[in-house]
């Protein structure tokens, strides 16, 4: 849990953004959920690529896919705030 606490402090204004987006999670819990979701989706994408390409080099995509997925879900808070403001 200490890793997620340190990571949540690296993202500026995350606690305020979560409140604005009406997400009831603490920053640490949100980071943990985001990390787990990005991990699962990255592995899923890797399995799909492996099924099509039949190459073990697909494992090399993890360092590329995981950060993209993680940042995508971190930015989800900003998207939700924008949707709330439009209403």
PDB file of N, CA, C and O in Angstrom:
ATOM      1  N   UNK A   1       0.827  -1.203   0.000  1.00  0.00           N
ATOM      2  CA  UNK A   1       0.000   0.000   0.000  1.00  0.00           C
ATOM      3  C   UNK A   1       0.868   1.262   0.000  1.00  0.00           C
ATOM      4  O   UNK A   1       0.437   2.314  -0.472  1.00  0.00           O
ATOM      5  N   UNK A   2       2.078   1.154   0.525  1.00  0.00           N
ATOM      6  CA  UNK A   2       2.960   2.299   0.587  1.00  0.00           C
ATOM      7  C   UNK A   2       3.310   2.817  -0.810  1.00  0.00           C
ATOM      8  O   UNK A   2       3.434   4.024  -1.016  1.00  0.00           O
ATOM      9  N   UNK A   3       3.468   1.895  -1.770  1.00  0.00           N
ATOM     10  CA  UNK A   3       3.758   2.275  -3.152  1.00  0.00           C
ATOM     11  C   UNK A   3       2.638   3.143  -3.725  1.00  0.00           C
ATOM     12  O   UNK A   3       2.899   4.148  -4.386  1.00  0.00           O
ATOM     13  N   UNK A   4       1.391   2.748  -3.469  1.00  0.00           N
ATOM     14  CA  UNK A   4       0.245   3.483  -3.999  1.00  0.00           C
ATOM     15  C   UNK A   4       0.102   4.851  -3.325  1.00  0.00           C
ATOM     16  O   UNK A   4      -0.339   5.815  -3.951  1.00  0.00           O
ATOM     17  N   UNK A   5       0.471   4.925  -2.063  1.00  0.00           N
ATOM     18  CA  UNK A   5       0.417   6.203  -1.355  1.00  0.00           C
ATOM     19  C   UNK A   5       1.436   7.185  -1.943  1.00  0.00           C
ATOM     20  O   UNK A   5       1.131   8.358  -2.161  1.00  0.00           O
ATOM     21  N   UNK A   6       2.651   6.683  -2.197  1.00  0.00           N
ATOM     22  CA  UNK A   6       3.684   7.532  -2.796  1.00  0.00           C
ATOM     23  C   UNK A   6       3.290   7.958  -4.208  1.00  0.00           C
ATOM     24  O   UNK A   6       3.498   9.107  -4.598  1.00  0.00           O
ATOM     25  N   UNK A   7       2.725   7.030  -4.963  1.00  0.00           N
ATOM     26  CA  UNK A   7       2.316   7.338  -6.329  1.00  0.00           C
ATOM     27  C   UNK A   7       1.180   8.349  -6.357  1.00  0.00           C
ATOM     28  O   UNK A   7       1.145   9.222  -7.225  1.00  0.00           O
ATOM     29  N   UNK A   8       0.253   8.237  -5.417  1.00  0.00           N
ATOM     30  CA  UNK A   8      -0.874   9.179  -5.390  1.00  0.00           C
ATOM     31  C   UNK A   8      -0.422  10.590  -5.034  1.00  0.00           C
ATOM     32  O   UNK A   8      -1.047  11.566  -5.449  1.00  0.00           O
ATOM     33  N   UNK A   9       0.659  10.703  -4.269  1.00  0.00           N
ATOM     34  CA  UNK A   9       1.179  12.029  -3.932  1.00  0.00           C
ATOM     35  C   UNK A   9       1.911  12.667  -5.107  1.00  0.00           C
ATOM     36  O   UNK A   9       2.107  13.882  -5.127  1.00  0.00           O
ATOM     37  N   UNK A  10       2.318  11.854  -6.090  1.00  0.00           N
ATOM     38  CA  UNK A  10       3.004  12.371  -7.269  1.00  0.00           C
ATOM     39  C   UNK A  10       2.037  12.980  -8.284  1.00  0.00           C
ATOM     40  O   UNK A  10       2.454  13.700  -9.191  1.00  0.00           O
ATOM     41  N   UNK A  11       0.750  12.688  -8.127  1.00  0.00           N
ATOM     42  CA  UNK A  11      -0.245  13.201  -9.065  1.00  0.00           C
ATOM     43  C   UNK A  11      -0.900  14.415  -8.416  1.00  0.00           C
ATOM     44  O   UNK A  11      -1.624  14.273  -7.431  1.00  0.00           O
ATOM     45  N   UNK A  12      -0.658  15.594  -8.951  1.00  0.00           N
ATOM     46  CA  UNK A  12      -1.153  16.814  -8.306  1.00  0.00           C
ATOM     47  C   UNK A  12      -2.681  16.913  -8.320  1.00  0.00           C
ATOM     48  O   UNK A  12      -3.333  16.584  -9.311  1.00  0.00           O
ATOM     49  N   UNK A  13      -3.227  17.368  -7.207  1.00  0.00           N
ATOM     50  CA  UNK A  13      -4.658  17.657  -7.054  1.00  0.00           C
ATOM     51  C   UNK A  13      -5.560  16.449  -7.298  1.00  0.00           C
ATOM     52  O   UNK A  13      -6.720  16.623  -7.675  1.00  0.00           O
ATOM     53  N   UNK A  14      -5.064  15.248  -7.096  1.00  0.00           N
ATOM     54  CA  UNK A  14      -5.888  14.069  -7.352  1.00  0.00           C
ATOM     55  C   UNK A  14      -7.065  13.994  -6.389  1.00  0.00           C
ATOM     56  O   UNK A  14      -8.176  13.644  -6.789  1.00  0.00           O
ATOM     57  N   UNK A  15      -6.829  14.318  -5.131  1.00  0.00           N
ATOM     58  CA  UNK A  15      -7.919  14.247  -4.143  1.00  0.00           C
ATOM     59  C   UNK A  15      -9.044  15.228  -4.500  1.00  0.00           C
ATOM     60  O   UNK A  15     -10.221  14.876  -4.423  1.00  0.00           O
ATOM     61  N   UNK A  16      -8.687  16.442  -4.885  1.00  0.00           N
ATOM     62  CA  UNK A  16      -9.688  17.431  -5.286  1.00  0.00           C
ATOM     63  C   UNK A  16     -10.435  16.981  -6.544  1.00  0.00           C
ATOM     64  O   UNK A  16     -11.653  17.128  -6.638  1.00  0.00           O
ATOM     65  N   UNK A  17      -9.699  16.439  -7.498  1.00  0.00           N
ATOM     66  CA  UNK A  17     -10.321  15.985  -8.748  1.00  0.00           C
ATOM     67  C   UNK A  17     -11.288  14.838  -8.499  1.00  0.00           C
ATOM     68  O   UNK A  17     -12.343  14.768  -9.131  1.00  0.00           O
ATOM     69  N   UNK A  18     -10.938  13.936  -7.582  1.00  0.00           N
ATOM     70  CA  UNK A  18     -11.842  12.831  -7.262  1.00  0.00           C
ATOM     71  C   UNK A  18     -13.143  13.346  -6.651  1.00  0.00           C
ATOM     72  O   UNK A  18     -14.223  12.831  -6.940  1.00  0.00           O
ATOM     73  N   UNK A  19     -13.027  14.364  -5.806  1.00  0.00           N
ATOM     74  CA  UNK A  19     -14.233  14.957  -5.214  1.00  0.00           C
ATOM     75  C   UNK A  19     -15.079  15.646  -6.279  1.00  0.00           C
ATOM     76  O   UNK A  19     -16.303  15.511  -6.280  1.00  0.00           O
ATOM     77  N   UNK A  20     -14.443  16.379  -7.181  1.00  0.00           N
ATOM     78  CA  UNK A  20     -15.166  17.066  -8.245  1.00  0.00           C
ATOM     79  C   UNK A  20     -15.856  16.076  -9.174  1.00  0.00           C
ATOM     80  O   UNK A  20     -16.933  16.360  -9.699  1.00  0.00           O
ATOM     81  N   UNK A  21     -15.239  14.918  -9.378  1.00  0.00           N
ATOM     82  CA  UNK A  21     -15.797  13.914 -10.279  1.00  0.00           C
ATOM     83  C   UNK A  21     -16.799  13.005  -9.579  1.00  0.00           C
ATOM     84  O   UNK A  21     -17.338  12.081 -10.188  1.00  0.00           O
ATOM     85  N   UNK A  22     -17.048  13.269  -8.300  1.00  0.00           N
ATOM     86  CA  UNK A  22     -17.971  12.470  -7.486  1.00  0.00           C
ATOM     87  C   UNK A  22     -17.537  11.008  -7.411  1.00  0.00           C
ATOM     88  O   UNK A  22     -18.370  10.102  -7.444  1.00  0.00           O
ATOM     89  N   UNK A  23     -16.245  10.792  -7.311  1.00  0.00           N
ATOM     90  CA  UNK A  23     -15.698   9.451  -7.123  1.00  0.00           C
ATOM     91  C   UNK A  23     -15.355   9.323  -5.642  1.00  0.00           C
ATOM     92  O   UNK A  23     -14.505  10.058  -5.139  1.00  0.00           O
ATOM     93  N   UNK A  24     -16.002   8.404  -4.942  1.00  0.00           N
ATOM     94  CA  UNK A  24     -15.855   8.348  -3.481  1.00  0.00           C
ATOM     95  C   UNK A  24     -14.550   7.743  -2.971  1.00  0.00           C
ATOM     96  O   UNK A  24     -14.361   7.651  -1.758  1.00  0.00           O
ATOM     97  N   UNK A  25     -13.652   7.330  -3.847  1.00  0.00           N
ATOM     98  CA  UNK A  25     -12.408   6.690  -3.428  1.00  0.00           C
ATOM     99  C   UNK A  25     -11.394   7.700  -2.917  1.00  0.00           C
ATOM    100  O   UNK A  25     -11.405   8.867  -3.309  1.00  0.00           O
ATOM    101  N   UNK A  26     -10.515   7.231  -2.033  1.00  0.00           N
ATOM    102  CA  UNK A  26      -9.374   8.048  -1.632  1.00  0.00           C
ATOM    103  C   UNK A  26      -8.348   7.978  -2.774  1.00  0.00           C
ATOM    104  O   UNK A  26      -8.429   7.077  -3.608  1.00  0.00           O
ATOM    105  N   UNK A  27      -7.406   8.892  -2.825  1.00  0.00           N
ATOM    106  CA  UNK A  27      -6.411   8.831  -3.898  1.00  0.00           C
ATOM    107  C   UNK A  27      -5.642   7.503  -3.936  1.00  0.00           C
ATOM    108  O   UNK A  27      -5.355   6.980  -5.013  1.00  0.00           O
ATOM    109  N   UNK A  28      -5.309   6.961  -2.755  1.00  0.00           N
ATOM    110  CA  UNK A  28      -4.570   5.700  -2.719  1.00  0.00           C
ATOM    111  C   UNK A  28      -5.403   4.559  -3.286  1.00  0.00           C
ATOM    112  O   UNK A  28      -4.891   3.740  -4.050  1.00  0.00           O
ATOM    113  N   UNK A  29      -6.677   4.495  -2.921  1.00  0.00           N
ATOM    114  CA  UNK A  29      -7.561   3.432  -3.408  1.00  0.00           C
ATOM    115  C   UNK A  29      -7.774   3.591  -4.915  1.00  0.00           C
ATOM    116  O   UNK A  29      -7.762   2.606  -5.653  1.00  0.00           O
ATOM    117  N   UNK A  30      -7.969   4.825  -5.368  1.00  0.00           N
ATOM    118  CA  UNK A  30      -8.174   5.053  -6.806  1.00  0.00           C
ATOM    119  C   UNK A  30      -6.934   4.640  -7.608  1.00  0.00           C
ATOM    120  O   UNK A  30      -7.055   4.026  -8.668  1.00  0.00           O
ATOM    121  N   UNK A  31      -5.749   4.978  -7.102  1.00  0.00           N
ATOM    122  CA  UNK A  31      -4.506   4.593  -7.778  1.00  0.00           C
ATOM    123  C   UNK A  31      -4.385   3.064  -7.806  1.00  0.00           C
ATOM    124  O   UNK A  31      -3.987   2.489  -8.819  1.00  0.00           O
ATOM    125  N   UNK A  32      -4.723   2.419  -6.706  1.00  0.00           N
ATOM    126  CA  UNK A  32      -4.644   0.960  -6.648  1.00  0.00           C
ATOM    127  C   UNK A  32      -5.603   0.324  -7.665  1.00  0.00           C
ATOM    128  O   UNK A  32      -5.229  -0.609  -8.376  1.00  0.00           O
ATOM    129  N   UNK A  33      -6.848   0.840  -7.727  1.00  0.00           N
ATOM    130  CA  UNK A  33      -7.818   0.324  -8.694  1.00  0.00           C
ATOM    131  C   UNK A  33      -7.339   0.568 -10.126  1.00  0.00           C
ATOM    132  O   UNK A  33      -7.465  -0.301 -10.989  1.00  0.00           O
ATOM    133  N   UNK A  34      -6.795   1.743 -10.362  1.00  0.00           N
ATOM    134  CA  UNK A  34      -6.293   2.088 -11.689  1.00  0.00           C
ATOM    135  C   UNK A  34      -5.123   1.182 -12.074  1.00  0.00           C
ATOM    136  O   UNK A  34      -5.042   0.706 -13.206  1.00  0.00           O
ATOM    137  N   UNK A  35      -4.227   0.953 -11.130  1.00  0.00           N
ATOM    138  CA  UNK A  35      -3.074   0.094 -11.365  1.00  0.00           C
ATOM    139  C   UNK A  35      -3.523  -1.330 -11.712  1.00  0.00           C
ATOM    140  O   UNK A  35      -3.014  -1.934 -12.656  1.00  0.00           O
ATOM    141  N   UNK A  36      -4.468  -1.850 -10.952  1.00  0.00           N
ATOM    142  CA  UNK A  36      -4.950  -3.215 -11.184  1.00  0.00           C
ATOM    143  C   UNK A  36      -5.683  -3.308 -12.529  1.00  0.00           C
ATOM    144  O   UNK A  36      -5.495  -4.271 -13.272  1.00  0.00           O
ATOM    145  N   UNK A  37      -6.504  -2.324 -12.838  1.00  0.00           N
ATOM    146  CA  UNK A  37      -7.238  -2.325 -14.108  1.00  0.00           C
ATOM    147  C   UNK A  37      -6.270  -2.247 -15.289  1.00  0.00           C
ATOM    148  O   UNK A  37      -6.426  -2.965 -16.277  1.00  0.00           O
ATOM    149  N   UNK A  38      -5.277  -1.376 -15.179  1.00  0.00           N
ATOM    150  CA  UNK A  38      -4.288  -1.250 -16.255  1.00  0.00           C
ATOM    151  C   UNK A  38      -3.496  -2.550 -16.422  1.00  0.00           C
ATOM    152  O   UNK A  38      -3.165  -2.941 -17.542  1.00  0.00           O
ATOM    153  N   UNK A  39      -3.200  -3.210 -15.316  1.00  0.00           N
ATOM    154  CA  UNK A  39      -2.469  -4.486 -15.386  1.00  0.00           C
ATOM    155  C   UNK A  39      -3.293  -5.544 -16.106  1.00  0.00           C
ATOM    156  O   UNK A  39      -2.797  -6.225 -17.003  1.00  0.00           O
ATOM    157  N   UNK A  40      -4.551  -5.676 -15.707  1.00  0.00           N
ATOM    158  CA  UNK A  40      -5.425  -6.692 -16.305  1.00  0.00           C
ATOM    159  C   UNK A  40      -5.635  -6.414 -17.798  1.00  0.00           C
ATOM    160  O   UNK A  40      -5.536  -7.326 -18.619  1.00  0.00           O
ATOM    161  N   UNK A  41      -5.921  -5.174 -18.142  1.00  0.00           N
ATOM    162  CA  UNK A  41      -6.132  -4.847 -19.553  1.00  0.00           C
ATOM    163  C   UNK A  41      -4.856  -4.994 -20.380  1.00  0.00           C
ATOM    164  O   UNK A  41      -4.917  -5.413 -21.536  1.00  0.00           O
ATOM    165  N   UNK A  42      -3.718  -4.660 -19.810  1.00  0.00           N
ATOM    166  CA  UNK A  42      -2.454  -4.822 -20.529  1.00  0.00           C
ATOM    167  C   UNK A  42      -2.187  -6.294 -20.812  1.00  0.00           C
ATOM    168  O   UNK A  42      -1.768  -6.660 -21.910  1.00  0.00           O
ATOM    169  N   UNK A  43      -2.432  -7.129 -19.818  1.00  0.00           N
ATOM    170  CA  UNK A  43      -2.252  -8.565 -20.032  1.00  0.00           C
ATOM    171  C   UNK A  43      -3.246  -9.091 -21.062  1.00  0.00           C
ATOM    172  O   UNK A  43      -2.899  -9.937 -21.886  1.00  0.00           O
ATOM    173  N   UNK A  44      -4.483  -8.591 -21.017  1.00  0.00           N
ATOM    174  CA  UNK A  44      -5.485  -8.998 -22.003  1.00  0.00           C
ATOM    175  C   UNK A  44      -5.089  -8.616 -23.410  1.00  0.00           C
ATOM    176  O   UNK A  44      -5.214  -9.418 -24.336  1.00  0.00           O
ATOM    177  N   UNK A  45      -4.617  -7.400 -23.578  1.00  0.00           N
ATOM    178  CA  UNK A  45      -4.170  -6.939 -24.896  1.00  0.00           C
ATOM    179  C   UNK A  45      -2.972  -7.764 -25.363  1.00  0.00           C
ATOM    180  O   UNK A  45      -2.862  -8.113 -26.539  1.00  0.00           O
ATOM    181  N   UNK A  46      -2.083  -8.068 -24.428  1.00  0.00           N
ATOM    182  CA  UNK A  46      -0.915  -8.873 -24.779  1.00  0.00           C
ATOM    183  C   UNK A  46      -1.340 -10.271 -25.235  1.00  0.00           C
ATOM    184  O   UNK A  46      -0.769 -10.805 -26.187  1.00  0.00           O
ATOM    185  N   UNK A  47      -2.316 -10.862 -24.582  1.00  0.00           N
ATOM    186  CA  UNK A  47      -2.805 -12.189 -24.973  1.00  0.00           C
ATOM    187  C   UNK A  47      -3.428 -12.143 -26.365  1.00  0.00           C
ATOM    188  O   UNK A  47      -3.225 -13.052 -27.170  1.00  0.00           O
ATOM    189  N   UNK A  48      -4.182 -11.092 -26.648  1.00  0.00           N
ATOM    190  CA  UNK A  48      -4.792 -10.956 -27.976  1.00  0.00           C
ATOM    191  C   UNK A  48      -3.703 -10.814 -29.043  1.00  0.00           C
ATOM    192  O   UNK A  48      -3.766 -11.460 -30.089  1.00  0.00           O
ATOM    193  N   UNK A  49      -2.710  -9.968 -28.775  1.00  0.00           N
ATOM    194  CA  UNK A  49      -1.604  -9.822 -29.727  1.00  0.00           C
ATOM    195  C   UNK A  49      -0.873 -11.141 -29.925  1.00  0.00           C
ATOM    196  O   UNK A  49      -0.515 -11.496 -31.048  1.00  0.00           O
ATOM    197  N   UNK A  50      -0.650 -11.873 -28.823  1.00  0.00           N
ATOM    198  CA  UNK A  50       0.037 -13.159 -28.921  1.00  0.00           C
ATOM    199  C   UNK A  50      -0.779 -14.152 -29.756  1.00  0.00           C
ATOM    200  O   UNK A  50      -0.216 -14.923 -30.533  1.00  0.00           O
ATOM    201  N   UNK A  51      -2.118 -14.132 -29.592  1.00  0.00           N
ATOM    202  CA  UNK A  51      -2.975 -15.043 -30.356  1.00  0.00           C
ATOM    203  C   UNK A  51      -2.866 -14.768 -31.859  1.00  0.00           C
ATOM    204  O   UNK A  51      -2.890 -15.696 -32.668  1.00  0.00           O
ATOM    205  N   UNK A  52      -2.747 -13.504 -32.223  1.00  0.00           N
ATOM    206  CA  UNK A  52      -2.659 -13.164 -33.645  1.00  0.00           C
ATOM    207  C   UNK A  52      -1.241 -13.311 -34.210  1.00  0.00           C
ATOM    208  O   UNK A  52      -1.057 -13.777 -35.334  1.00  0.00           O
ATOM    209  N   UNK A  53      -0.258 -12.914 -33.426  1.00  0.00           N
ATOM    210  CA  UNK A  53       1.112 -12.886 -33.941  1.00  0.00           C
ATOM    211  C   UNK A  53       1.891 -14.173 -33.686  1.00  0.00           C
ATOM    212  O   UNK A  53       2.846 -14.472 -34.404  1.00  0.00           O
ATOM    213  N   UNK A  54       1.493 -14.932 -32.676  1.00  0.00           N
ATOM    214  CA  UNK A  54       2.175 -16.188 -32.309  1.00  0.00           C
ATOM    215  C   UNK A  54       3.676 -15.977 -32.087  1.00  0.00           C
ATOM    216  O   UNK A  54       4.494 -16.817 -32.464  1.00  0.00           O
ATOM    217  N   UNK A  55       4.013 -14.871 -31.485  1.00  0.00           N
ATOM    218  CA  UNK A  55       5.411 -14.538 -31.252  1.00  0.00           C
ATOM    219  C   UNK A  55       5.637 -14.246 -29.761  1.00  0.00           C
ATOM    220  O   UNK A  55       4.878 -13.479 -29.169  1.00  0.00           O
ATOM    221  N   UNK A  56       6.648 -14.834 -29.158  1.00  0.00           N
ATOM    222  CA  UNK A  56       6.926 -14.545 -27.741  1.00  0.00           C
ATOM    223  C   UNK A  56       7.442 -13.121 -27.512  1.00  0.00           C
ATOM    224  O   UNK A  56       7.528 -12.670 -26.370  1.00  0.00           O
ATOM    225  N   UNK A  57       7.776 -12.429 -28.569  1.00  0.00           N
ATOM    226  CA  UNK A  57       8.262 -11.055 -28.431  1.00  0.00           C
ATOM    227  C   UNK A  57       7.153 -10.078 -28.026  1.00  0.00           C
ATOM    228  O   UNK A  57       7.410  -8.903 -27.762  1.00  0.00           O
ATOM    229  N   UNK A  58       5.930 -10.581 -27.984  1.00  0.00           N
ATOM    230  CA  UNK A  58       4.800  -9.747 -27.556  1.00  0.00           C
ATOM    231  C   UNK A  58       4.991  -9.306 -26.104  1.00  0.00           C
ATOM    232  O   UNK A  58       4.474  -8.267 -25.696  1.00  0.00           O
ATOM    233  N   UNK A  59       5.727 -10.090 -25.333  1.00  0.00           N
ATOM    234  CA  UNK A  59       6.005  -9.743 -23.936  1.00  0.00           C
ATOM    235  C   UNK A  59       6.723  -8.394 -23.854  1.00  0.00           C
ATOM    236  O   UNK A  59       6.598  -7.682 -22.857  1.00  0.00           O
ATOM    237  N   UNK A  60       7.455  -8.051 -24.877  1.00  0.00           N
ATOM    238  CA  UNK A  60       8.166  -6.771 -24.894  1.00  0.00           C
ATOM    239  C   UNK A  60       7.215  -5.581 -24.987  1.00  0.00           C
ATOM    240  O   UNK A  60       7.629  -4.442 -24.773  1.00  0.00           O
ATOM    241  N   UNK A  61       5.949  -5.831 -25.302  1.00  0.00           N
ATOM    242  CA  UNK A  61       4.970  -4.747 -25.383  1.00  0.00           C
ATOM    243  C   UNK A  61       4.486  -4.273 -24.009  1.00  0.00           C
ATOM    244  O   UNK A  61       3.935  -3.178 -23.895  1.00  0.00           O
ATOM    245  N   UNK A  62       4.685  -5.079 -22.976  1.00  0.00           N
ATOM    246  CA  UNK A  62       4.199  -4.704 -21.638  1.00  0.00           C
ATOM    247  C   UNK A  62       4.727  -3.336 -21.192  1.00  0.00           C
ATOM    248  O   UNK A  62       3.939  -2.526 -20.704  1.00  0.00           O
ATOM    249  N   UNK A  63       6.036  -3.040 -21.339  1.00  0.00           N
ATOM    250  CA  UNK A  63       6.499  -1.717 -20.912  1.00  0.00           C
ATOM    251  C   UNK A  63       5.898  -0.565 -21.721  1.00  0.00           C
ATOM    252  O   UNK A  63       5.974   0.592 -21.306  1.00  0.00           O
ATOM    253  N   UNK A  64       5.312  -0.875 -22.853  1.00  0.00           N
ATOM    254  CA  UNK A  64       4.683   0.161 -23.671  1.00  0.00           C
ATOM    255  C   UNK A  64       3.194   0.263 -23.353  1.00  0.00           C
ATOM    256  O   UNK A  64       2.667   1.362 -23.179  1.00  0.00           O
ATOM    257  N   UNK A  65       2.521  -0.873 -23.276  1.00  0.00           N
ATOM    258  CA  UNK A  65       1.068  -0.888 -23.099  1.00  0.00           C
ATOM    259  C   UNK A  65       0.657  -0.461 -21.696  1.00  0.00           C
ATOM    260  O   UNK A  65      -0.283   0.320 -21.542  1.00  0.00           O
ATOM    261  N   UNK A  66       1.351  -0.965 -20.658  1.00  0.00           N
ATOM    262  CA  UNK A  66       0.930  -0.666 -19.286  1.00  0.00           C
ATOM    263  C   UNK A  66       0.911   0.828 -18.958  1.00  0.00           C
ATOM    264  O   UNK A  66      -0.097   1.307 -18.438  1.00  0.00           O
ATOM    265  N   UNK A  67       1.979   1.590 -19.237  1.00  0.00           N
ATOM    266  CA  UNK A  67       1.916   3.024 -18.904  1.00  0.00           C
ATOM    267  C   UNK A  67       0.825   3.765 -19.667  1.00  0.00           C
ATOM    268  O   UNK A  67       0.225   4.701 -19.140  1.00  0.00           O
ATOM    269  N   UNK A  68       0.568   3.353 -20.896  1.00  0.00           N
ATOM    270  CA  UNK A  68      -0.495   3.999 -21.676  1.00  0.00           C
ATOM    271  C   UNK A  68      -1.849   3.742 -21.027  1.00  0.00           C
ATOM    272  O   UNK A  68      -2.661   4.656 -20.880  1.00  0.00           O
ATOM    273  N   UNK A  69      -2.084   2.492 -20.641  1.00  0.00           N
ATOM    274  CA  UNK A  69      -3.358   2.153 -19.995  1.00  0.00           C
ATOM    275  C   UNK A  69      -3.493   2.860 -18.643  1.00  0.00           C
ATOM    276  O   UNK A  69      -4.568   3.352 -18.301  1.00  0.00           O
ATOM    277  N   UNK A  70      -2.404   2.908 -17.880  1.00  0.00           N
ATOM    278  CA  UNK A  70      -2.440   3.551 -16.571  1.00  0.00           C
ATOM    279  C   UNK A  70      -2.774   5.035 -16.697  1.00  0.00           C
ATOM    280  O   UNK A  70      -3.627   5.549 -15.973  1.00  0.00           O
ATOM    281  N   UNK A  71      -2.103   5.714 -17.614  1.00  0.00           N
ATOM    282  CA  UNK A  71      -2.369   7.149 -17.789  1.00  0.00           C
ATOM    283  C   UNK A  71      -3.773   7.397 -18.333  1.00  0.00           C
ATOM    284  O   UNK A  71      -4.402   8.401 -17.998  1.00  0.00           O
ATOM    285  N   UNK A  72      -4.258   6.497 -19.161  1.00  0.00           N
ATOM    286  CA  UNK A  72      -5.620   6.619 -19.678  1.00  0.00           C
ATOM    287  C   UNK A  72      -6.621   6.624 -18.525  1.00  0.00           C
ATOM    288  O   UNK A  72      -7.524   7.459 -18.491  1.00  0.00           O
ATOM    289  N   UNK A  73      -6.467   5.707 -17.591  1.00  0.00           N
ATOM    290  CA  UNK A  73      -7.415   5.637 -16.483  1.00  0.00           C
ATOM    291  C   UNK A  73      -7.212   6.753 -15.461  1.00  0.00           C
ATOM    292  O   UNK A  73      -8.158   7.131 -14.770  1.00  0.00           O
ATOM    293  N   UNK A  74      -6.010   7.278 -15.356  1.00  0.00           N
ATOM    294  CA  UNK A  74      -5.797   8.438 -14.483  1.00  0.00           C
ATOM    295  C   UNK A  74      -6.515   9.659 -15.077  1.00  0.00           C
ATOM    296  O   UNK A  74      -7.111  10.446 -14.342  1.00  0.00           O
ATOM    297  N   UNK A  75      -6.458   9.813 -16.385  1.00  0.00           N
ATOM    298  CA  UNK A  75      -7.125  10.936 -17.051  1.00  0.00           C
ATOM    299  C   UNK A  75      -8.650  10.790 -17.065  1.00  0.00           C
ATOM    300  O   UNK A  75      -9.361  11.746 -17.375  1.00  0.00           O
ATOM    301  N   UNK A  76      -9.149   9.608 -16.734  1.00  0.00           N
ATOM    302  CA  UNK A  76     -10.598   9.389 -16.681  1.00  0.00           C
ATOM    303  C   UNK A  76     -11.263  10.346 -15.699  1.00  0.00           C
ATOM    304  O   UNK A  76     -12.400  10.764 -15.922  1.00  0.00           O
ATOM    305  N   UNK A  77     -10.575  10.698 -14.619  1.00  0.00           N
ATOM    306  CA  UNK A  77     -11.112  11.645 -13.638  1.00  0.00           C
ATOM    307  C   UNK A  77     -11.367  12.992 -14.307  1.00  0.00           C
ATOM    308  O   UNK A  77     -12.417  13.598 -14.092  1.00  0.00           O
ATOM    309  N   UNK A  78     -10.433  13.461 -15.106  1.00  0.00           N
ATOM    310  CA  UNK A  78     -10.596  14.749 -15.797  1.00  0.00           C
ATOM    311  C   UNK A  78     -11.767  14.703 -16.778  1.00  0.00           C
ATOM    312  O   UNK A  78     -12.510  15.676 -16.910  1.00  0.00           O
ATOM    313  N   UNK A  79     -11.927  13.584 -17.455  1.00  0.00           N
ATOM    314  CA  UNK A  79     -13.037  13.437 -18.405  1.00  0.00           C
ATOM    315  C   UNK A  79     -14.376  13.479 -17.656  1.00  0.00           C
ATOM    316  O   UNK A  79     -15.336  14.103 -18.110  1.00  0.00           O
ATOM    317  N   UNK A  80     -14.419  12.810 -16.514  1.00  0.00           N
ATOM    318  CA  UNK A  80     -15.657  12.797 -15.738  1.00  0.00           C
ATOM    319  C   UNK A  80     -15.990  14.198 -15.204  1.00  0.00           C
ATOM    320  O   UNK A  80     -17.158  14.585 -15.163  1.00  0.00           O
ATOM    321  N   UNK A  81     -14.982  14.944 -14.803  1.00  0.00           N
ATOM    322  CA  UNK A  81     -15.193  16.329 -14.349  1.00  0.00           C
ATOM    323  C   UNK A  81     -15.759  17.166 -15.495  1.00  0.00           C
ATOM    324  O   UNK A  81     -16.689  17.946 -15.295  1.00  0.00           O
ATOM    325  N   UNK A  82     -15.203  17.005 -16.683  1.00  0.00           N
ATOM    326  CA  UNK A  82     -15.686  17.744 -17.854  1.00  0.00           C
ATOM    327  C   UNK A  82     -17.135  17.388 -18.160  1.00  0.00           C
ATOM    328  O   UNK A  82     -17.928  18.270 -18.489  1.00  0.00           O
ATOM    329  N   UNK A  83     -17.491  16.122 -18.059  1.00  0.00           N
ATOM    330  CA  UNK A  83     -18.875  15.716 -18.291  1.00  0.00           C
ATOM    331  C   UNK A  83     -19.816  16.315 -17.279  1.00  0.00           C
ATOM    332  O   UNK A  83     -20.925  16.716 -17.633  1.00  0.00           O
ATOM    333  N   UNK A  84     -19.408  16.388 -16.025  1.00  0.00           N
ATOM    334  CA  UNK A  84     -20.249  16.982 -14.976  1.00  0.00           C
ATOM    335  C   UNK A  84     -20.433  18.476 -15.231  1.00  0.00           C
ATOM    336  O   UNK A  84     -21.527  19.005 -15.034  1.00  0.00           O
ATOM    337  N   UNK A  85     -19.374  19.159 -15.665  1.00  0.00           N
ATOM    338  CA  UNK A  85     -19.461  20.598 -15.933  1.00  0.00           C
ATOM    339  C   UNK A  85     -20.389  20.892 -17.109  1.00  0.00           C
ATOM    340  O   UNK A  85     -21.061  21.923 -17.117  1.00  0.00           O
ATOM    341  N   UNK A  86     -20.438  19.998 -18.110  1.00  0.00           N
ATOM    342  CA  UNK A  86     -21.305  20.209 -19.261  1.00  0.00           C
ATOM    343  C   UNK A  86     -22.780  20.107 -18.891  1.00  0.00           C
ATOM    344  O   UNK A  86     -23.629  20.747 -19.512  1.00  0.00           O
ATOM    345  N   UNK A  87     -23.079  19.306 -17.885  1.00  0.00           N
ATOM    346  CA  UNK A  87     -24.478  19.149 -17.466  1.00  0.00           C
ATOM    347  C   UNK A  87     -24.884  20.355 -16.695  1.00  0.00           C
ATOM    348  O   UNK A  87     -26.025  20.443 -16.242  1.00  0.00           O
TER     349      UNK A  87
END
